[in-house]
Amino acid sequence: NCASLYSINALTNHLKSLGHKVPKASVSDYLAWFEDAYFLFSVRLYDASISRSNANPKKIYCIDHAMVTSIASGILVNSGHLLENLIFVTLRRRFTNIFYYKTSAGLEVDFIVKERNRPTLLIQVCETMSNPAIAARELKALQQAMLEQPDAQSFIITRQETAKIPAELTIPDTVELMPAWKFLVLMDDENSSG
């Protein structure tokens, strides 16, 4: 499941539940091989402590969106996760220091990009902001992260919306809300100019 948290222990236990007797070291090796082949990418939690960052679950992304949809059953394909995967692949073409972020209150922001000599980016990916409960949850996490990372540029990326925000929510002026296509063009323009 792309854009999902995983740990080597959880993957090993899942394989054992399916009847495969695979040692934890082998599962770790297989993932490393997929990453060496630039097929899968693991994203760590952003933390000042590298040991804490490594000890926490990682998020997994795949370079090939068609592969993700072809091996998942129709029930398991999560279009929000596919959108997040697309945004990750776009970021990966441009940046190397990509993490996911957890606020001090335990709220998750999909991406924080920390590159030397560049502004920090906080990016929340949400398929749609039209559902008030989902929009409020996504915005709350981003606003908390913005307090903890005050110099960051902040984005909410949706599938195609820019204005269908529930009336009861106010997006701060410091957050750029944009559809995925516009974000992809923005990243492509930065690639060609930088």
N, C-alpha and C positions, 0 to 999 in steps of 0.2 A: 504494500500500500504506500504509494509515494506520498510525500508530505506528512508522514506519520512518524511518531516517535518509536524507536526501537532500542533494544539492548541485546548484547550477545547472549546473555542468559535467557531472555525471553524467546529469542529466535531458536536457540538450542532446545528449549523446553517444548516449543511448538513443533519442531521437527520430530522430537521424541514422541509427542502425542499422536503424530501421524504414522508412527512405527519405524522411523528412521533413527538408527543408533549412530549419531554423529557427535564426536567430541566437540566441546566448546572451542578448542584451538582450531579445529577444521572450519567451523562456521566463521570464525574470525579471519582465517586465511582466505576463505572464499570471498568474503566481503572485500577484503584488501585487494584481491585479484580483480574484482569488478571495478573497484576504484582506480586501480592501476591502468585498467583498460579504458578509463573515462566513460564507463557505462552507468555506474551508480556513483552518487556523491553523498557523503555523510556530513551533516552540519551539526556542529557542537553548540552547546549552550554558551552564551557570552558570559564570562566570569573572569574577574581579575586573577583568580587562582586557576592555573592550568590543570592541577589535579582535580579540583571540583568540576571544572568544565569537562574533563575526560570521564569522570565518574558518573555524570548524569546521562540519561538517555540521549541519543542523537536522533536527528530527523534524517530521513532518506529521500533522495530525489533521483530521478532517472533522466538521462540525456534524451531518451527516445520515447516521446509521448505515445506513439503508435504501439510500441511494445507494451506499455503500461495498460492501454485499453484492450489489447489483444489477449493478454494473459489473465485479465480480471474478468470474472463473470459480469454480466450486465447489471446484476444487483449490486455488486461491489464497486462499480465505477462511481467515484465521487467527483463530480464536475468541479466542486470547489477545490479539491486537492489537485486536480489536473491544472486548474488555473494557477494555483500556488506553485506547482511544478514548473509551469511555463515561465512564471516570473523568476523563479530560482535560476533556470537555465539562462535566461537573459542576463541576470545579475552575474552569473558565473563567467559569462563571456567578457565581462568588464572588470570584475573585482575578484580578489582572492580571499579576503578576510570577511567572509559571510558567516554569520551566526544566527541562532534564534535567541530571543531575549525573554527572560522572566523578570517581572517587576518584583519589588520587595514584598508585595501583597500576593505573589504567585500568579499574576496574570501574564499570559503569553502574547508576545508580539512575534509575528512570523519571521521577520528578518531585521537584523541590525548589521549594517556594513560599516566596518571600521578600517579605513585605509589611511596610511600616513599622508600628510599634506592634503587631505580632502575632508570635506565636512562629513560627519557621521550621518548615515541614513537610517531612519526607522520606517519599516514598510509593513503595513497590515494588508493582507489580501483577503477579500471578502467577495464571494460571488455576487451577492446582492445586498444592498443596504435598505431594501424596501421593507424588510421585516423589522419592526421596532425593537424586539428583544435582541435579535442578532446584532443589529446596528449599534445598540447601546453597549453590548458586551465588547464588540470590537473597538469601539471608540473609547470606552473606559480603559481598556488595556493600553491603547496607544497614548492616551493622555497621561496615564500613570508613568509610562516609559519616558514621555517627554519631560516630565518633572525630574526624573532621574538622569536624563541625558539632555540637559537644557540647550546644548548647542546643535542638536540634531535637526536635519531637515526631515519632515514627516509626511508620509504618503498613505492614503488608503486607495488600494487598487481594486476595482470591481470589474466584472465581466464587460459591462457596457454602460453603466450609469454614471451620470454626473449630477443629476438633479433630483432623482427619485428618493430623496431622503425623508424619513418620517418627520412630520411637522414638529413633533415634540423634541427632536434632536437638533442641536446646533453644532455644526462642524467649525472648530476654531479657524480663524484666518491663517494660522500657522501650519495647518494641515492641508496638503494638496490632495483633493479627491479627483481621481481620474479613471477613465476606463482603461482596460489593459492595453488596447491598441495604441492609445496615446502614450502610455508609459513605455511600450516597446519602441515607438518612434523616438521618444526622448532619449532612451538608452542608446539607440542606434546613432542618433545625432552626436551624442557624447563620444561614442566609439570613433566616429569619423573625424571629429574635431580634436580628440585627445589621444 
